């Protein structure tokens, strides 16, 4: 089951399609053009059913095999949305929308699944049904959950579900996967430190929220260094500090901190949230200020199912000859919601050298399209053998 020759033939056409999607990025659930393009191609290539509007702008294609005696249904998923980033690639197909770009490769993921869908429509060398899922709003909108809540799994009878992500900086064509916890739960927090503002020449007459927030930033790091089991994974990052002061000589009334907490364990996730509140309250009280803590629960831990992971690993090995054991990934991924609903697995595909994900100079490597297409097809044919 190596890379299919058909995908080598289709490479120029699929690369052009990917670059067209790249030039027209859309955020979260606003994937109207992309969804319309996906639906049009699926219909043109002979999908037995194409359904739009699942999860706002999600698209689902249904492809029946040569036989359907197994009665089994396998789902394959790709994400479609872009990021609010100013592109700096200088490519001729760079984003035409100022402040929006495909900086995570969802344009490539969509293209690889479209290529696989075309091949499956042409060959239908499987017994059962393949459901191709094109999802909006992976970047912060929980589009996977919205699609699941809309009845995705039950409506189409999906029994297993599989997804993929590209990874720049890893050898081109090398797959990586792990069973169990893989991508982290990613929660956000917003902390408002309120003190008593005043003149910078009279700090003794204030309860300075800037000083308080500075101590708080350091104190929060003890959640990872002194509260968490050191053999477990926890990353707490304060990513932004904002003051309402507009002048050099004003001590503000309020300072806001915001950031993320990432974990791979439910108990540790709960501990981190509890310690966040306790440290904020105690530290602020020590400086005469008070804390208003908003904890925003994000995507859950993405957990690959062991049996399905073993199959995904073998298919990847057959496609490229390279499938390594992945380490833990501290990034968040809303495919976790689909894996909570159905057994399945998520795999990573090396994209070779280049700028990292979410970087303004990132661009999806079109050379890996045949690898991704072949893996999607291999999963369908392996899970639904004739």
Rosetta blueprint (number, residue, H / E / L):
1 X L
2 X L
3 X L
4 X L
5 X H
6 X H
7 X H
8 X H
9 X H
10 X H
11 X H
12 X H
13 X H
14 X H
15 X H
16 X H
17 X H
18 X H
19 X H
20 X H
21 X H
22 X H
23 X H
24 X L
25 X L
26 X L
27 X E
28 X L
29 X L
30 X L
31 X L
32 X H
33 X H
34 X H
35 X H
36 X H
37 X H
38 X H
39 X H
40 X H
41 X H
42 X H
43 X H
44 X H
45 X L
46 X L
47 X L
48 X L
49 X E
50 X E
51 X E
52 X E
53 X E
54 X E
55 X L
56 X L
57 X L
58 X E
59 X E
60 X E
61 X E
62 X E
63 X E
64 X E
65 X L
66 X L
67 X E
68 X L
69 X L
70 X L
71 X L
72 X L
73 X E
74 X E
75 X E
76 X E
77 X E
78 X E
79 X E
80 X L
81 X L
82 X E
83 X E
84 X L
85 X L
86 X L
87 X L
88 X L
89 X L
90 X L
91 X L
92 X L
93 X L
94 X L
95 X L
96 X L
97 X L
98 X L
99 X L
100 X L
101 X E
102 X L
103 X L
104 X L
105 X L
106 X H
107 X H
108 X H
109 X H
110 X H
111 X H
112 X H
113 X H
114 X H
115 X H
116 X H
117 X H
118 X H
119 X H
120 X H
121 X H
122 X H
123 X H
124 X L
125 X L
126 X L
127 X E
128 X L
129 X E
130 X E
131 X E
132 X E
133 X E
134 X E
135 X E
136 X L
137 X L
138 X L
139 X L
140 X L
141 X L
142 X L
143 X H
144 X H
145 X H
146 X H
147 X H
148 X H
149 X H
150 X L
151 X L
152 X H
153 X H
154 X H
155 X H
156 X L
157 X L
158 X L
159 X L
160 X E
161 X E
162 X E
163 X E
164 X E
165 X E
166 X E
167 X E
168 X L
169 X L
170 X L
171 X L
172 X L
173 X L
174 X L
175 X E
176 X E
177 X E
178 X L
179 X L
180 X E
181 X E
182 X E
183 X E
184 X L
185 X E
186 X E
187 X E
188 X E
189 X E
190 X E
191 X E
192 X E
193 X E
194 X E
195 X L
196 X E
197 X L
198 X E
199 X E
200 X H
201 X H
202 X H
203 X H
204 X H
205 X H
206 X L
207 X E
208 X L
209 X H
210 X H
211 X H
212 X H
213 X H
214 X H
215 X H
216 X H
217 X H
218 X H
219 X H
220 X H
221 X L
222 X H
223 X H
224 X H
225 X H
226 X H
227 X H
228 X L
229 X L
230 X L
231 X L
232 X L
233 X L
234 X E
235 X E
236 X E
237 X E
238 X E
239 X E
240 X E
241 X E
242 X E
243 X E
244 X L
245 X L
246 X L
247 X L
248 X L
249 X L
250 X E
251 X E
252 X L
253 X L
254 X E
255 X E
256 X E
257 X E
258 X E
259 X E
260 X E
261 X E
262 X E
263 X E
264 X L
265 X L
266 X H
267 X H
268 X H
269 X H
270 X H
271 X H
272 X H
273 X H
274 X H
275 X H
276 X H
277 X H
278 X H
279 X H
280 X H
281 X H
282 X H
283 X H
284 X H
285 X H
286 X H
287 X L
288 X L
289 X L
290 X E
291 X E
292 X E
293 X E
294 X E
295 X E
296 X E
297 X E
298 X E
299 X E
300 X L
301 X L
302 X E
303 X E
304 X E
305 X L
306 X H
307 X H
308 X H
309 X H
310 X H
311 X H
312 X H
313 X H
314 X H
315 X H
316 X H
317 X H
318 X H
319 X H
320 X H
321 X L
322 X L
323 X E
324 X E
325 X E
326 X L
327 X L
328 X L
329 X E
330 X L
331 X L
332 X L
333 X L
334 X L
335 X H
336 X H
337 X H
338 X H
339 X H
340 X H
341 X H
342 X L
343 X E
344 X E
345 X E
346 X E
347 X E
348 X E
349 X E
350 X E
351 X L
352 X L
353 X L
354 X L
355 X L
356 X L
357 X L
358 X L
359 X L
360 X L
361 X L
362 X L
363 X L
364 X L
365 X L
366 X H
367 X H
368 X H
369 X H
370 X H
371 X H
372 X H
373 X H
374 X H
375 X H
376 X H
377 X H
378 X H
379 X H
380 X H
381 X H
382 X H
383 X H
384 X L
385 X L
386 X L
